């Protein structure tokens, strides 16, 4: 996978989370959230592939947090991301949020899609 170095300055991270919410960049977001280089917003969940596919070319990797536990992504989501050429990794939400910070600190172009815990 080709990686592109970026500055972590100006990128927001998950600062905290709890049942049904995330605190990202000092703001509380209820429900699923998408944290991408273009900003932070709501996300419709694994079947909501359009905002994920729109990240093609803008990120090196997409991390998908599947909630409190790792849950396989729907085949339609996997197929859409593969077709768009987006490298992705699914994991439980807590390690997904931590991985996002690590990759940003390494200067990687990364996006994060999270389901609440």
Secondary structure, DSSP 8 states (H G I E B T S, - for coil): -------STT---EEEEETTEEEETTEEEES-EEEETTEEEE---TT--HHHHTTTTT-SEEEEE-SSS-----HHHHHHHHHHT--EEEE-HHHHHHHHHHHHHTT--EEEEE---
